[in-house]
């Protein structure tokens, strides 16, 4: 599932997980200069369609369903931007996220990922994940 029109507009108002990978230079496709130009509105931030992005969106429900089966938990979709209220700039939050799912009854999220590049992922449960996703998680 993709972002809503409102969420897309809000991406220009702050820094998000994918932005963190550009700022930390762990993104394989985009860098801090691209981030700077898009946040200033000088460049368009829409990405060309790619099979791994398309599959990631289409498989999000599947990943969430499998997580629920495996962990015996329930999750719910989040359709709004979540802003960090603890870090402000000029009195407004600037660190945002678009959470894939919230785990019901817990203060945890489920970030749905698919492994399109097998050589950067460790074995299931190992905790070895690509650097760009580590940047996103830290954010």
C-alpha positions as CSV (number, residue, x, y, z in Angstrom):
1,X,0.0,0.0,0.0
2,X,1.3,3.4,-0.9
3,X,1.2,6.7,1.0
4,X,-1.9,8.9,1.0
5,X,-1.8,12.3,-0.8
6,X,-1.6,14.0,2.6
7,X,1.4,11.8,3.7
8,X,3.2,12.6,0.4
9,X,2.7,16.3,1.0
10,X,3.9,16.0,4.6
11,X,7.2,14.4,3.5
12,X,8.4,17.9,2.5
13,X,7.8,19.1,6.1
14,X,10.3,16.9,7.8
15,X,12.8,14.1,7.8
16,X,11.7,10.5,7.5
17,X,13.3,7.1,7.7
18,X,14.3,6.9,4.1
19,X,15.8,10.4,4.4
20,X,18.0,9.1,7.3
21,X,19.6,6.6,4.9
22,X,20.5,9.5,2.5
23,X,21.8,11.7,5.3
24,X,24.0,8.8,6.6
25,X,25.1,7.8,3.1
26,X,23.8,4.3,3.4
27,X,21.2,4.6,0.6
28,X,22.4,2.8,-2.6
29,X,20.4,5.0,-4.9
30,X,20.1,8.5,-3.4
31,X,22.5,10.8,-1.5
32,X,22.4,13.8,0.9
33,X,22.5,16.3,-2.0
34,X,19.3,14.7,-3.6
35,X,17.7,14.9,-0.1
36,X,18.7,18.6,0.2
37,X,17.3,19.5,-3.2
38,X,14.0,17.6,-2.8
39,X,13.3,19.0,0.7
40,X,13.8,22.6,-0.6
41,X,11.3,21.8,-3.4
42,X,13.9,22.3,-6.1
43,X,13.7,18.7,-7.4
44,X,10.8,16.3,-7.6
45,X,11.0,13.5,-5.0
46,X,8.9,11.0,-6.9
47,X,10.9,8.0,-7.8
48,X,10.8,6.1,-11.1
49,X,8.8,2.9,-10.8
50,X,11.0,-0.1,-10.0
51,X,10.1,-3.8,-9.5
52,X,11.5,-4.0,-5.9
53,X,9.6,-0.9,-4.8
54,X,6.4,-2.2,-6.4
55,X,6.8,-5.6,-4.9
56,X,7.6,-4.1,-1.5
57,X,4.2,-2.3,-1.5
58,X,2.2,-5.2,-2.8
59,X,3.7,-7.7,-0.4
60,X,3.2,-5.5,2.7
61,X,-0.1,-7.1,3.6
62,X,1.4,-10.6,3.1
63,X,4.4,-9.8,5.4
64,X,2.0,-8.5,8.1
65,X,-0.2,-11.5,7.8
66,X,2.7,-13.9,8.1
67,X,4.1,-12.0,11.1
68,X,0.7,-12.3,12.9
69,X,0.6,-16.0,12.2
70,X,4.1,-16.7,13.3
71,X,4.0,-14.5,16.5
72,X,0.3,-15.0,17.4
73,X,-0.2,-11.2,17.5
74,X,-2.5,-8.7,15.9
75,X,-1.5,-5.6,14.0
76,X,-3.3,-2.6,12.6
77,X,-2.6,-0.3,9.7
78,X,-1.5,3.3,10.3
79,X,-2.7,5.8,7.6
80,X,-1.3,9.0,9.1
81,X,2.0,10.6,9.6
82,X,3.5,10.0,13.0
83,X,5.5,13.0,14.3
84,X,8.1,12.9,17.0
85,X,6.8,15.4,19.5
86,X,10.1,15.5,21.6
87,X,12.4,17.0,19.0
88,X,11.1,20.3,17.7
89,X,12.4,23.1,15.3
90,X,10.7,26.5,15.8
91,X,8.2,24.8,18.0
92,X,7.1,22.2,15.4
93,X,8.0,18.5,15.0
94,X,10.3,17.7,12.1
95,X,11.0,14.0,12.5
96,X,8.2,12.0,11.0
97,X,7.5,8.4,10.0
98,X,5.0,6.4,8.0
99,X,4.5,3.3,10.1
100,X,3.5,0.2,8.3
101,X,1.7,-1.4,11.2
102,X,1.2,-1.0,15.0
103,X,1.2,-4.2,17.1
104,X,-2.1,-4.2,19.0
105,X,-1.7,-3.9,22.8
106,X,2.0,-3.1,22.6
107,X,4.1,0.0,22.1
108,X,5.8,-1.6,19.1
109,X,5.7,-1.3,15.3
110,X,6.0,-3.7,12.5
111,X,8.1,-2.5,9.6
112,X,7.3,-4.7,6.6
113,X,10.3,-5.5,4.4
114,X,11.0,-7.9,1.6
115,X,14.5,-9.0,0.7
116,X,15.1,-8.0,-2.9
117,X,18.9,-8.1,-2.4
118,X,19.6,-11.4,-0.7
119,X,23.4,-10.8,-0.2
120,X,22.8,-8.0,2.3
121,X,20.5,-9.8,4.6
122,X,21.5,-12.4,7.2
123,X,19.6,-15.6,8.0
124,X,16.1,-15.3,9.4
125,X,16.4,-14.1,13.0
126,X,20.1,-13.1,12.8
127,X,19.6,-9.4,13.0
128,X,21.8,-8.8,10.0
129,X,20.1,-6.3,7.8
130,X,21.2,-3.8,5.1
131,X,22.7,-0.6,6.3
132,X,20.0,1.6,4.7
133,X,17.4,-0.2,6.8
134,X,19.5,0.3,9.9
135,X,19.4,4.0,9.2
136,X,15.7,3.9,8.9
137,X,15.3,1.9,12.2
138,X,17.5,4.3,14.1
139,X,15.4,7.2,12.9
